[in-house]
Amino acid sequence: MAAKIIRKEGKKLIIEITVDLEDSMLDSGEAIQETVNEAGNLATEEALKQFDSPGEALEIEGKPWRSKGQEEKFYQTPYG
């Protein structure tokens, strides 16, 4: 099972998922859930990137504000 981003068209994200259906419905359901969760994580990661600043210093009310750059963070999402 796998999810991958195929392309981005403006604000649209095209994601392809591949699910291996199992011999039992329970196992198939779990495989589907894992793959859809993976797609949700990919989409959320791309959505968060929209809000990243380019990194240059900003001045607000005469005070400089700087970015620490990209940092790895963990978020709780409906997809795990």
C-alpha positions as a Markdown table, in Angstrom:
| # | Residue | x | y | z |
|---|---|---|---|---|
| 1 | Met | 0.0 | 0.0 | 0.0 |
| 2 | Ala | 1.2 | 3.4 | -0.8 |
| 3 | Ala | 0.1 | 7.0 | -1.3 |
| 4 | Lys | 2.1 | 9.5 | -3.3 |
| 5 | Ile | 1.7 | 13.0 | -4.6 |
| 6 | Ile | 1.3 | 13.0 | -8.4 |
| 7 | Arg | 1.1 | 16.7 | -8.9 |
| 8 | Lys | 0.0 | 20.0 | -7.5 |
| 9 | Glu | -2.3 | 22.3 | -9.6 |
| 10 | Gly | -2.6 | 25.7 | -7.9 |
| 11 | Lys | -4.3 | 24.8 | -4.6 |
| 12 | Lys | -5.3 | 21.3 | -5.8 |
| 13 | Leu | -3.3 | 18.3 | -4.8 |
| 14 | Ile | -3.5 | 15.1 | -6.8 |
| 15 | Ile | -2.7 | 12.1 | -4.7 |
| 16 | Glu | -2.6 | 8.5 | -5.9 |
| 17 | Ile | -3.2 | 5.6 | -3.5 |
| 18 | Thr | -2.5 | 1.9 | -4.0 |
| 19 | Val | -4.2 | -0.5 | -1.7 |
| 20 | Asp | -3.5 | -4.2 | -1.4 |
| 21 | Leu | -6.8 | -5.9 | -0.8 |
| 22 | Glu | -6.4 | -8.9 | 1.6 |
| 23 | Asp | -8.1 | -12.2 | 2.0 |
| 24 | Ser | -10.3 | -11.0 | 4.8 |
| 25 | Met | -12.5 | -7.9 | 5.0 |
| 26 | Leu | -11.0 | -7.0 | 8.3 |
| 27 | Asp | -7.5 | -7.0 | 6.9 |
| 28 | Ser | -8.6 | -5.2 | 3.8 |
| 29 | Gly | -10.3 | -2.5 | 5.9 |
| 30 | Glu | -7.1 | -2.0 | 7.9 |
| 31 | Ala | -5.1 | -1.8 | 4.6 |
| 32 | Ile | -7.5 | 0.8 | 3.3 |
| 33 | Gln | -7.4 | 2.8 | 6.5 |
| 34 | Glu | -3.5 | 2.8 | 6.6 |
| 35 | Thr | -3.3 | 4.0 | 3.0 |
| 36 | Val | -5.9 | 6.7 | 3.3 |
| 37 | Asn | -4.2 | 7.9 | 6.5 |
| 38 | Glu | -0.9 | 8.1 | 4.6 |
| 39 | Ala | -2.6 | 10.2 | 1.9 |
| 40 | Gly | -4.1 | 12.5 | 4.7 |
| 41 | Asn | -0.6 | 13.0 | 6.1 |
| 42 | Leu | 0.8 | 13.9 | 2.7 |
| 43 | Ala | -2.0 | 16.4 | 2.1 |
| 44 | Thr | -1.6 | 17.9 | 5.6 |
| 45 | Glu | 2.2 | 18.3 | 5.1 |
| 46 | Glu | 1.6 | 20.2 | 1.8 |
| 47 | Ala | -1.1 | 22.3 | 3.4 |
| 48 | Leu | 1.2 | 23.3 | 6.2 |
| 49 | Lys | 3.9 | 24.3 | 3.7 |
| 50 | Gln | 1.5 | 27.0 | 2.4 |
| 51 | Phe | 2.0 | 28.9 | 5.7 |
| 52 | Asp | 5.8 | 28.7 | 5.9 |
| 53 | Ser | 7.5 | 32.1 | 5.7 |
| 54 | Pro | 10.3 | 32.5 | 3.1 |
| 55 | Gly | 12.7 | 33.1 | 6.0 |
| 56 | Glu | 13.7 | 36.7 | 5.7 |
| 57 | Ala | 13.5 | 39.0 | 8.7 |
| 58 | Leu | 10.2 | 40.8 | 9.2 |
| 59 | Glu | 9.8 | 44.1 | 11.0 |
| 60 | Ile | 6.7 | 44.6 | 13.2 |
| 61 | Glu | 6.3 | 47.8 | 15.2 |
| 62 | Gly | 10.0 | 48.6 | 14.8 |
| 63 | Lys | 11.2 | 45.2 | 16.1 |
| 64 | Pro | 12.9 | 42.6 | 13.8 |
| 65 | Trp | 11.4 | 39.1 | 13.8 |
| 66 | Arg | 13.4 | 36.3 | 12.3 |
| 67 | Ser | 12.6 | 32.7 | 11.3 |
| 68 | Lys | 14.4 | 29.8 | 12.9 |
| 69 | Gly | 14.0 | 28.0 | 9.6 |
| 70 | Gln | 12.2 | 24.8 | 9.1 |
| 71 | Glu | 12.0 | 22.6 | 12.1 |
| 72 | Glu | 10.7 | 19.0 | 12.4 |
| 73 | Lys | 7.5 | 19.0 | 14.4 |
| 74 | Phe | 4.9 | 16.4 | 15.2 |
| 75 | Tyr | 1.2 | 17.2 | 14.8 |
| 76 | Gln | -1.8 | 15.2 | 15.8 |
| 77 | Thr | -4.2 | 14.7 | 12.9 |
| 78 | Pro | -7.2 | 12.6 | 12.3 |
| 79 | Tyr | -4.9 | 10.4 | 10.1 |
| 80 | Gly | -2.4 | 9.5 | 12.8 |
